[in-house]
Amino acid sequence: MVLCIVALAVFSVMSIWSAKYRQWTKQALRCVMKNLTLSPCDVGLEQKIKGKVTAKLLVFPGLARFVYWNFSVISWIFTVSFLASLIYSAYSIYNFFVYGSCSPGGVCVITVIGWCILLIEKVIVYIVLLIVAALLGYFIIRRMRR
């Protein structure tokens, strides 16, 4: 039930680019509307998400078992962190328009200095990914030559 709120926001954005998530978005919307009217959610969306997540984690059986049995606690943690992130983002946008910075007296990523720092970090990430891809290509070619 709690996961429906986060699922609605996430799947709404994902359904813009992929038709696969449009059905999930409709189910999440229906579940949220049922929760708002204090009716039980009959969609089974939480069970579907629980099954998908657990299936992906079956590579590590202990972790999959832990996630399966504690899924409601984990979904509460994700929901609270999602809402906290949303509130903090709204606060930062408000501060940017009022003070010109994400926090009063601080440096914001949206400012010119913040964009430069973000650009440098992005270039470093691309360089590291390029090096990793080159090493991976080297080992694949080396293995194919044997």
PyMOL CGO cylinders between C-alpha atoms (Angstrom):
from pymol import cmd
from pymol.cgo import CYLINDER

trace = [
    CYLINDER, 0.00, 0.00, 0.00, 2.81, 2.42, 0.82, 0.3, 1, 1, 1, 1, 1, 1,
    CYLINDER, 2.81, 2.42, 0.82, 4.79, 1.40, -2.21, 0.3, 1, 1, 1, 1, 1, 1,
    CYLINDER, 4.79, 1.40, -2.21, 1.92, 2.45, -4.51, 0.3, 1, 1, 1, 1, 1, 1,
    CYLINDER, 1.92, 2.45, -4.51, 2.70, 6.12, -3.89, 0.3, 1, 1, 1, 1, 1, 1,
    CYLINDER, 2.70, 6.12, -3.89, 6.34, 5.81, -4.91, 0.3, 1, 1, 1, 1, 1, 1,
    CYLINDER, 6.34, 5.81, -4.91, 5.43, 3.44, -7.75, 0.3, 1, 1, 1, 1, 1, 1,
    CYLINDER, 5.43, 3.44, -7.75, 2.99, 5.99, -9.15, 0.3, 1, 1, 1, 1, 1, 1,
    CYLINDER, 2.99, 5.99, -9.15, 5.65, 8.71, -9.28, 0.3, 1, 1, 1, 1, 1, 1,
    CYLINDER, 5.65, 8.71, -9.28, 8.40, 6.47, -10.64, 0.3, 1, 1, 1, 1, 1, 1,
    CYLINDER, 8.40, 6.47, -10.64, 6.30, 4.60, -13.19, 0.3, 1, 1, 1, 1, 1, 1,
    CYLINDER, 6.30, 4.60, -13.19, 4.67, 7.83, -14.38, 0.3, 1, 1, 1, 1, 1, 1,
    CYLINDER, 4.67, 7.83, -14.38, 8.06, 9.16, -15.38, 0.3, 1, 1, 1, 1, 1, 1,
    CYLINDER, 8.06, 9.16, -15.38, 9.24, 5.83, -16.80, 0.3, 1, 1, 1, 1, 1, 1,
    CYLINDER, 9.24, 5.83, -16.80, 6.06, 5.37, -18.83, 0.3, 1, 1, 1, 1, 1, 1,
    CYLINDER, 6.06, 5.37, -18.83, 6.88, 8.48, -20.84, 0.3, 1, 1, 1, 1, 1, 1,
    CYLINDER, 6.88, 8.48, -20.84, 9.68, 6.62, -22.61, 0.3, 1, 1, 1, 1, 1, 1,
    CYLINDER, 9.68, 6.62, -22.61, 8.59, 3.00, -22.33, 0.3, 1, 1, 1, 1, 1, 1,
    CYLINDER, 8.59, 3.00, -22.33, 5.15, 1.54, -23.00, 0.3, 1, 1, 1, 1, 1, 1,
    CYLINDER, 5.15, 1.54, -23.00, 6.03, -1.37, -20.73, 0.3, 1, 1, 1, 1, 1, 1,
    CYLINDER, 6.03, -1.37, -20.73, 5.47, 0.79, -17.65, 0.3, 1, 1, 1, 1, 1, 1,
    CYLINDER, 5.47, 0.79, -17.65, 2.15, 2.34, -18.72, 0.3, 1, 1, 1, 1, 1, 1,
    CYLINDER, 2.15, 2.34, -18.72, 0.17, -0.62, -17.39, 0.3, 1, 1, 1, 1, 1, 1,
    CYLINDER, 0.17, -0.62, -17.39, 2.10, -0.46, -14.12, 0.3, 1, 1, 1, 1, 1, 1,
    CYLINDER, 2.10, -0.46, -14.12, 1.33, 3.27, -13.91, 0.3, 1, 1, 1, 1, 1, 1,
    CYLINDER, 1.33, 3.27, -13.91, -2.40, 2.62, -14.33, 0.3, 1, 1, 1, 1, 1, 1,
    CYLINDER, -2.40, 2.62, -14.33, -2.29, -0.03, -11.61, 0.3, 1, 1, 1, 1, 1, 1,
    CYLINDER, -2.29, -0.03, -11.61, -0.35, 2.27, -9.27, 0.3, 1, 1, 1, 1, 1, 1,
    CYLINDER, -0.35, 2.27, -9.27, -2.84, 5.11, -9.88, 0.3, 1, 1, 1, 1, 1, 1,
    CYLINDER, -2.84, 5.11, -9.88, -5.75, 2.79, -9.17, 0.3, 1, 1, 1, 1, 1, 1,
    CYLINDER, -5.75, 2.79, -9.17, -4.04, 1.58, -5.98, 0.3, 1, 1, 1, 1, 1, 1,
    CYLINDER, -4.04, 1.58, -5.98, -3.35, 5.14, -4.79, 0.3, 1, 1, 1, 1, 1, 1,
    CYLINDER, -3.35, 5.14, -4.79, -6.95, 6.17, -5.46, 0.3, 1, 1, 1, 1, 1, 1,
    CYLINDER, -6.95, 6.17, -5.46, -8.18, 3.15, -3.49, 0.3, 1, 1, 1, 1, 1, 1,
    CYLINDER, -8.18, 3.15, -3.49, -5.86, 4.06, -0.62, 0.3, 1, 1, 1, 1, 1, 1,
    CYLINDER, -5.86, 4.06, -0.62, -7.10, 7.66, -0.64, 0.3, 1, 1, 1, 1, 1, 1,
    CYLINDER, -7.10, 7.66, -0.64, -10.68, 6.44, -0.27, 0.3, 1, 1, 1, 1, 1, 1,
    CYLINDER, -10.68, 6.44, -0.27, -9.52, 4.08, 2.51, 0.3, 1, 1, 1, 1, 1, 1,
    CYLINDER, -9.52, 4.08, 2.51, -10.49, 1.02, 0.48, 0.3, 1, 1, 1, 1, 1, 1,
    CYLINDER, -10.49, 1.02, 0.48, -8.25, -2.04, 0.31, 0.3, 1, 1, 1, 1, 1, 1,
    CYLINDER, -8.25, -2.04, 0.31, -6.05, -2.16, -2.78, 0.3, 1, 1, 1, 1, 1, 1,
    CYLINDER, -6.05, -2.16, -2.78, -7.20, -5.05, -4.95, 0.3, 1, 1, 1, 1, 1, 1,
    CYLINDER, -7.20, -5.05, -4.95, -4.63, -4.55, -7.69, 0.3, 1, 1, 1, 1, 1, 1,
    CYLINDER, -4.63, -4.55, -7.69, -1.85, -6.67, -6.15, 0.3, 1, 1, 1, 1, 1, 1,
    CYLINDER, -1.85, -6.67, -6.15, 0.76, -4.20, -7.38, 0.3, 1, 1, 1, 1, 1, 1,
    CYLINDER, 0.76, -4.20, -7.38, 2.85, -4.55, -4.24, 0.3, 1, 1, 1, 1, 1, 1,
    CYLINDER, 2.85, -4.55, -4.24, 2.93, -8.35, -4.67, 0.3, 1, 1, 1, 1, 1, 1,
    CYLINDER, 2.93, -8.35, -4.67, 4.00, -7.97, -8.31, 0.3, 1, 1, 1, 1, 1, 1,
    CYLINDER, 4.00, -7.97, -8.31, 6.80, -5.56, -7.40, 0.3, 1, 1, 1, 1, 1, 1,
    CYLINDER, 6.80, -5.56, -7.40, 7.84, -7.78, -4.49, 0.3, 1, 1, 1, 1, 1, 1,
    CYLINDER, 7.84, -7.78, -4.49, 8.01, -10.76, -6.84, 0.3, 1, 1, 1, 1, 1, 1,
    CYLINDER, 8.01, -10.76, -6.84, 10.02, -8.89, -9.48, 0.3, 1, 1, 1, 1, 1, 1,
    CYLINDER, 10.02, -8.89, -9.48, 12.53, -7.55, -6.95, 0.3, 1, 1, 1, 1, 1, 1,
    CYLINDER, 12.53, -7.55, -6.95, 12.94, -10.91, -5.24, 0.3, 1, 1, 1, 1, 1, 1,
    CYLINDER, 12.94, -10.91, -5.24, 13.36, -12.67, -8.59, 0.3, 1, 1, 1, 1, 1, 1,
    CYLINDER, 13.36, -12.67, -8.59, 16.16, -10.27, -9.55, 0.3, 1, 1, 1, 1, 1, 1,
    CYLINDER, 16.16, -10.27, -9.55, 17.91, -10.93, -6.23, 0.3, 1, 1, 1, 1, 1, 1,
    CYLINDER, 17.91, -10.93, -6.23, 17.78, -14.74, -6.47, 0.3, 1, 1, 1, 1, 1, 1,
    CYLINDER, 17.78, -14.74, -6.47, 21.43, -14.66, -7.53, 0.3, 1, 1, 1, 1, 1, 1,
    CYLINDER, 21.43, -14.66, -7.53, 22.08, -14.01, -3.84, 0.3, 1, 1, 1, 1, 1, 1,
    CYLINDER, 22.08, -14.01, -3.84, 19.60, -16.29, -2.02, 0.3, 1, 1, 1, 1, 1, 1,
    CYLINDER, 19.60, -16.29, -2.02, 20.25, -14.86, 1.44, 0.3, 1, 1, 1, 1, 1, 1,
    CYLINDER, 20.25, -14.86, 1.44, 19.64, -11.31, 0.26, 0.3, 1, 1, 1, 1, 1, 1,
    CYLINDER, 19.64, -11.31, 0.26, 16.53, -12.38, -1.67, 0.3, 1, 1, 1, 1, 1, 1,
    CYLINDER, 16.53, -12.38, -1.67, 15.13, -14.10, 1.43, 0.3, 1, 1, 1, 1, 1, 1,
    CYLINDER, 15.13, -14.10, 1.43, 15.84, -11.01, 3.56, 0.3, 1, 1, 1, 1, 1, 1,
    CYLINDER, 15.84, -11.01, 3.56, 14.16, -8.67, 1.05, 0.3, 1, 1, 1, 1, 1, 1,
    CYLINDER, 14.16, -8.67, 1.05, 11.16, -10.99, 0.67, 0.3, 1, 1, 1, 1, 1, 1,
    CYLINDER, 11.16, -10.99, 0.67, 10.47, -11.23, 4.39, 0.3, 1, 1, 1, 1, 1, 1,
    CYLINDER, 10.47, -11.23, 4.39, 11.18, -7.54, 5.15, 0.3, 1, 1, 1, 1, 1, 1,
    CYLINDER, 11.18, -7.54, 5.15, 9.64, -6.03, 2.03, 0.3, 1, 1, 1, 1, 1, 1,
    CYLINDER, 9.64, -6.03, 2.03, 7.12, -3.86, 3.87, 0.3, 1, 1, 1, 1, 1, 1,
    CYLINDER, 7.12, -3.86, 3.87, 9.84, -2.29, 6.01, 0.3, 1, 1, 1, 1, 1, 1,
    CYLINDER, 9.84, -2.29, 6.01, 12.02, -1.72, 2.95, 0.3, 1, 1, 1, 1, 1, 1,
    CYLINDER, 12.02, -1.72, 2.95, 9.09, -0.16, 1.07, 0.3, 1, 1, 1, 1, 1, 1,
    CYLINDER, 9.09, -0.16, 1.07, 8.45, 2.19, 4.02, 0.3, 1, 1, 1, 1, 1, 1,
    CYLINDER, 8.45, 2.19, 4.02, 12.12, 3.20, 3.99, 0.3, 1, 1, 1, 1, 1, 1,
    CYLINDER, 12.12, 3.20, 3.99, 11.99, 3.91, 0.24, 0.3, 1, 1, 1, 1, 1, 1,
    CYLINDER, 11.99, 3.91, 0.24, 8.75, 5.86, 0.60, 0.3, 1, 1, 1, 1, 1, 1,
    CYLINDER, 8.75, 5.86, 0.60, 10.06, 8.02, 3.44, 0.3, 1, 1, 1, 1, 1, 1,
    CYLINDER, 10.06, 8.02, 3.44, 13.35, 8.67, 1.63, 0.3, 1, 1, 1, 1, 1, 1,
    CYLINDER, 13.35, 8.67, 1.63, 11.44, 9.51, -1.57, 0.3, 1, 1, 1, 1, 1, 1,
    CYLINDER, 11.44, 9.51, -1.57, 9.20, 11.99, 0.22, 0.3, 1, 1, 1, 1, 1, 1,
    CYLINDER, 9.20, 11.99, 0.22, 12.14, 13.51, 2.13, 0.3, 1, 1, 1, 1, 1, 1,
    CYLINDER, 12.14, 13.51, 2.13, 14.05, 13.92, -1.13, 0.3, 1, 1, 1, 1, 1, 1,
    CYLINDER, 14.05, 13.92, -1.13, 11.01, 15.49, -2.77, 0.3, 1, 1, 1, 1, 1, 1,
    CYLINDER, 11.01, 15.49, -2.77, 10.56, 17.95, 0.11, 0.3, 1, 1, 1, 1, 1, 1,
    CYLINDER, 10.56, 17.95, 0.11, 14.26, 18.86, 0.17, 0.3, 1, 1, 1, 1, 1, 1,
    CYLINDER, 14.26, 18.86, 0.17, 14.27, 19.37, -3.61, 0.3, 1, 1, 1, 1, 1, 1,
    CYLINDER, 14.27, 19.37, -3.61, 11.27, 21.71, -3.34, 0.3, 1, 1, 1, 1, 1, 1,
    CYLINDER, 11.27, 21.71, -3.34, 13.05, 23.59, -0.52, 0.3, 1, 1, 1, 1, 1, 1,
    CYLINDER, 13.05, 23.59, -0.52, 16.21, 23.91, -2.64, 0.3, 1, 1, 1, 1, 1, 1,
    CYLINDER, 16.21, 23.91, -2.64, 14.27, 25.20, -5.65, 0.3, 1, 1, 1, 1, 1, 1,
    CYLINDER, 14.27, 25.20, -5.65, 12.52, 27.75, -3.42, 0.3, 1, 1, 1, 1, 1, 1,
    CYLINDER, 12.52, 27.75, -3.42, 15.87, 28.91, -2.04, 0.3, 1, 1, 1, 1, 1, 1,
    CYLINDER, 15.87, 28.91, -2.04, 17.31, 29.15, -5.54, 0.3, 1, 1, 1, 1, 1, 1,
    CYLINDER, 17.31, 29.15, -5.54, 14.56, 31.49, -6.67, 0.3, 1, 1, 1, 1, 1, 1,
    CYLINDER, 14.56, 31.49, -6.67, 14.58, 33.54, -3.46, 0.3, 1, 1, 1, 1, 1, 1,
    CYLINDER, 14.58, 33.54, -3.46, 18.31, 33.64, -2.55, 0.3, 1, 1, 1, 1, 1, 1,
    CYLINDER, 18.31, 33.64, -2.55, 20.01, 32.58, -5.80, 0.3, 1, 1, 1, 1, 1, 1,
    CYLINDER, 20.01, 32.58, -5.80, 21.46, 29.48, -4.14, 0.3, 1, 1, 1, 1, 1, 1,
    CYLINDER, 21.46, 29.48, -4.14, 20.17, 26.08, -3.02, 0.3, 1, 1, 1, 1, 1, 1,
    CYLINDER, 20.17, 26.08, -3.02, 20.79, 27.01, 0.60, 0.3, 1, 1, 1, 1, 1, 1,
    CYLINDER, 20.79, 27.01, 0.60, 21.10, 30.55, 1.93, 0.3, 1, 1, 1, 1, 1, 1,
    CYLINDER, 21.10, 30.55, 1.93, 24.78, 31.49, 1.66, 0.3, 1, 1, 1, 1, 1, 1,
    CYLINDER, 24.78, 31.49, 1.66, 25.81, 28.18, 0.03, 0.3, 1, 1, 1, 1, 1, 1,
    CYLINDER, 25.81, 28.18, 0.03, 26.94, 27.01, -3.39, 0.3, 1, 1, 1, 1, 1, 1,
    CYLINDER, 26.94, 27.01, -3.39, 24.31, 25.34, -5.57, 0.3, 1, 1, 1, 1, 1, 1,
    CYLINDER, 24.31, 25.34, -5.57, 24.71, 22.95, -8.49, 0.3, 1, 1, 1, 1, 1, 1,
    CYLINDER, 24.71, 22.95, -8.49, 22.32, 25.13, -10.46, 0.3, 1, 1, 1, 1, 1, 1,
    CYLINDER, 22.32, 25.13, -10.46, 24.67, 28.17, -10.26, 0.3, 1, 1, 1, 1, 1, 1,
    CYLINDER, 24.67, 28.17, -10.26, 27.61, 28.70, -12.63, 0.3, 1, 1, 1, 1, 1, 1,
    CYLINDER, 27.61, 28.70, -12.63, 30.19, 27.37, -10.15, 0.3, 1, 1, 1, 1, 1, 1,
    CYLINDER, 30.19, 27.37, -10.15, 28.02, 24.34, -9.48, 0.3, 1, 1, 1, 1, 1, 1,
    CYLINDER, 28.02, 24.34, -9.48, 27.67, 23.64, -13.21, 0.3, 1, 1, 1, 1, 1, 1,
    CYLINDER, 27.67, 23.64, -13.21, 31.46, 23.75, -13.62, 0.3, 1, 1, 1, 1, 1, 1,
    CYLINDER, 31.46, 23.75, -13.62, 31.94, 21.30, -10.76, 0.3, 1, 1, 1, 1, 1, 1,
    CYLINDER, 31.94, 21.30, -10.76, 29.24, 19.06, -12.19, 0.3, 1, 1, 1, 1, 1, 1,
    CYLINDER, 29.24, 19.06, -12.19, 30.86, 19.19, -15.65, 0.3, 1, 1, 1, 1, 1, 1,
    CYLINDER, 30.86, 19.19, -15.65, 34.27, 18.24, -14.24, 0.3, 1, 1, 1, 1, 1, 1,
    CYLINDER, 34.27, 18.24, -14.24, 32.74, 15.32, -12.33, 0.3, 1, 1, 1, 1, 1, 1,
    CYLINDER, 32.74, 15.32, -12.33, 30.90, 14.20, -15.48, 0.3, 1, 1, 1, 1, 1, 1,
    CYLINDER, 30.90, 14.20, -15.48, 34.10, 14.26, -17.54, 0.3, 1, 1, 1, 1, 1, 1,
    CYLINDER, 34.10, 14.26, -17.54, 35.91, 12.24, -14.87, 0.3, 1, 1, 1, 1, 1, 1,
    CYLINDER, 35.91, 12.24, -14.87, 33.12, 9.64, -14.85, 0.3, 1, 1, 1, 1, 1, 1,
    CYLINDER, 33.12, 9.64, -14.85, 33.26, 9.36, -18.65, 0.3, 1, 1, 1, 1, 1, 1,
    CYLINDER, 33.26, 9.36, -18.65, 37.05, 8.92, -18.55, 0.3, 1, 1, 1, 1, 1, 1,
    CYLINDER, 37.05, 8.92, -18.55, 36.77, 6.17, -15.94, 0.3, 1, 1, 1, 1, 1, 1,
    CYLINDER, 36.77, 6.17, -15.94, 34.02, 4.43, -17.96, 0.3, 1, 1, 1, 1, 1, 1,
    CYLINDER, 34.02, 4.43, -17.96, 36.18, 4.68, -21.09, 0.3, 1, 1, 1, 1, 1, 1,
    CYLINDER, 36.18, 4.68, -21.09, 39.13, 3.10, -19.28, 0.3, 1, 1, 1, 1, 1, 1,
    CYLINDER, 39.13, 3.10, -19.28, 36.93, 0.30, -17.91, 0.3, 1, 1, 1, 1, 1, 1,
    CYLINDER, 36.93, 0.30, -17.91, 35.47, -0.33, -21.39, 0.3, 1, 1, 1, 1, 1, 1,
    CYLINDER, 35.47, -0.33, -21.39, 38.97, -0.42, -22.92, 0.3, 1, 1, 1, 1, 1, 1,
    CYLINDER, 38.97, -0.42, -22.92, 40.18, -2.90, -20.31, 0.3, 1, 1, 1, 1, 1, 1,
    CYLINDER, 40.18, -2.90, -20.31, 37.09, -5.04, -20.80, 0.3, 1, 1, 1, 1, 1, 1,
    CYLINDER, 37.09, -5.04, -20.80, 37.60, -4.98, -24.58, 0.3, 1, 1, 1, 1, 1, 1,
    CYLINDER, 37.60, -4.98, -24.58, 41.26, -5.91, -24.14, 0.3, 1, 1, 1, 1, 1, 1,
    CYLINDER, 41.26, -5.91, -24.14, 40.42, -8.93, -21.98, 0.3, 1, 1, 1, 1, 1, 1,
    CYLINDER, 40.42, -8.93, -21.98, 37.66, -10.07, -24.34, 0.3, 1, 1, 1, 1, 1, 1,
    CYLINDER, 37.66, -10.07, -24.34, 39.94, -9.84, -27.39, 0.3, 1, 1, 1, 1, 1, 1,
    CYLINDER, 39.94, -9.84, -27.39, 42.74, -11.57, -25.49, 0.3, 1, 1, 1, 1, 1, 1,
    CYLINDER, 42.74, -11.57, -25.49, 40.40, -14.40, -24.50, 0.3, 1, 1, 1, 1, 1, 1,
    CYLINDER, 40.40, -14.40, -24.50, 39.09, -14.78, -28.07, 0.3, 1, 1, 1, 1, 1, 1,
    CYLINDER, 39.09, -14.78, -28.07, 42.65, -15.12, -29.45, 0.3, 1, 1, 1, 1, 1, 1,
    CYLINDER, 42.65, -15.12, -29.45, 43.35, -18.17, -27.26, 0.3, 1, 1, 1, 1, 1, 1,
]
cmd.load_cgo(trace, "trace")
